Amino acid sequence: QRKNPFSNDDRLASKAVQTHRGDSAYGRPPEGSQTEQRGKDAHSHVGKEVEELCLIIRSTGEVGEDGHVSVTFGQLFETYVTISNKVVGILLRARKHGLVHFEGEMLWQGKDDDVIITLL
């Protein structure tokens, strides 16, 4: 809708913005919008959780022969679940950014308790 039905003002509530695949604004909220700010806040929050996860791995893990700190998923899950219930999601984000390494696509509590997670 180009006209705001909840306003008595006859001006157009928003101007239609046409973006096309390949444009820098394609698939992104308008600059300065609340949606953009919420996205930035969420990104910042997840970044802080990833940092906290790395600190927990460093403090609970053991240094191996290669100099990297490692911990089992079961041990990490028991420690970190009291902080956040999003352990696996944060681990996947940390792996995406090259901060940790573990085998497999997904980790499951109980089944993958012996999987080694290495802080890179």
Secondary structure as GFF3:
##gff-version 3
##sequence-region A 1 120
A	DSSP	alpha_helix	34	60	.	.	.	ID=ss1
A	DSSP	beta_strand	62	63	.	.	.	ID=ss2
A	DSSP	beta_strand	69	72	.	.	.	ID=ss3
A	DSSP	alpha_helix	73	80	.	.	.	ID=ss4
A	DSSP	alpha_helix	87	96	.	.	.	ID=ss5
A	DSSP	beta_strand	100	101	.	.	.	ID=ss6
A	DSSP	beta_strand	116	119	.	.	.	ID=ss7
###
